[in-house]
Amino acid sequence: MNMYVSNLSFHTTSEDLKTLFSKFGEVTSAKVIMDKVTDRSRGFGFVEMSSEENSKEAMAALNNKEIEGRALSVSVAREKEAGNGGFSRGGGGGNKRW
């Protein structure tokens, strides 16, 4: 099960996230999302565990748990919505030809 974890400390690393969740079972992936420009944490990440039962146990135990002075929010991750990935040529280009 893939979980969305938010309100992370900006010092939390992907390895920290993996260690935290591995107390509840096998973590298949853990990733803190980083800002592409500043290379700093964006304060959220994703954790995937091999067992749905372990995932539910981790969610129950860690949701609202204070870690590094911040109350984590842990929920089931939603599938990424289809779209253009944020790329847009925009409007108002006048007579420009691409």
Secondary structure by P-SEA (a helix, b strand, c coil): cbbbbccccccccaaaaaaaacccccccccccccccccccccccbbbbbccaaaaaaaaaaccccccccbbbbbcccccccccccccccccccccccc
